[in-house]
């Protein structure tokens, strides 16, 4: 299900909602009331996508996540699980996502990051109470910014602030893996993220702070 925003007769948001209702109903046709429920889901997804409704395309993976969360909100558990499975086939991957979606914590920036693999779930050592998320720093910033780590700091700070919702359901318990460490020694990025999480935890009322570890990539300079 890929949205192409080529519509002449409707505003982008209305066209997106109509497209979603048709697509989602086709995926969940067994109940007579499926269309009404899926129209409600489509309205919720459209509202979430409203700031970007005029984009030329949306990837299917983004819709699966937003539709799953919307289904949880309207009590359509079976449909929510179906859309989540469409996004992530492996049960281990779905576990932390399910908690996030069920709590209604998924935002458009977070869903977008997941849909393009900028953000992913670490599949080893997963527990519902301590999810492990991986953020790919090498993909977050352009290679031209790697020369000076200070050029990347605003983007990394904004990304972590937007992704803080990942740890809301667990009150800050969990781990963030930073993949790659372009532009500066690895330990500088872990310290940067840890300091930022201290402030975020205070702002969001977390009892704990996510642990931060590095998964060194080819772009990382040697540690001091």
Steps between C-alpha positions, in 0.01 A plus 500: 500500500692804372330837496560714193359845552394566142141616553345797324152498652571464871715674754802280589376405848152405378639300210741324734217408735287360218794299366576360844141401574481298180837335547449413866150363442635273226753361746239429766186385312359228723263702716197687375594802712861499380459800273368726776779397734767541233365842402552603861852360486562680171389828657746451787788415265417797278506730802843366596628554145329839454821709511640297208178408319611675182814285467522314171532157661477324835661158547270213593703429814412843639129436452516158667640653818257791516205276411594251771510773763168644379341154522610465860337835575162391366511151652576313177762269651492237224553762231773667708691172520451439129645836404788459746581161350499657153772736623708250698481128433718389793318478835810621689500818296130561559515477880635850583306651211176354632552668837569832328194474276267377772593796719442740209857631522599471134552838332540577131877572528555171686287303253687662211837407651386139545359480148835589340718298744660808647363360826472128572450252782791293624370145487733345758435525873160664455261522792174697510623701800836596347480550122822545305483749211770573243550842334724508193710816527670433168162524326370786709746757368659573166863383458602864447411564865719221635815713487389698802288325759370837616313534169310181583409586858179694421367217282587229753347709782178552303483131409538387861245754624248377242574134575465542876145363471659157454577487871182661632318168553790371714577823684847523348598136546678357198801550277594716202763368261671764291622336183809669363672799652583741216697815559628439852625229737242240591492582870416864419172392341406277792568784744301741282200267491520416872507869595204569273302213653552651844312811392239306304435276801434802721270657241299180446492379858694178441621314806793354303728596212562286192845348483709608201748275322689523171495265206807618316467558128759557231472878531599510868834661584720327758418561863719743691 
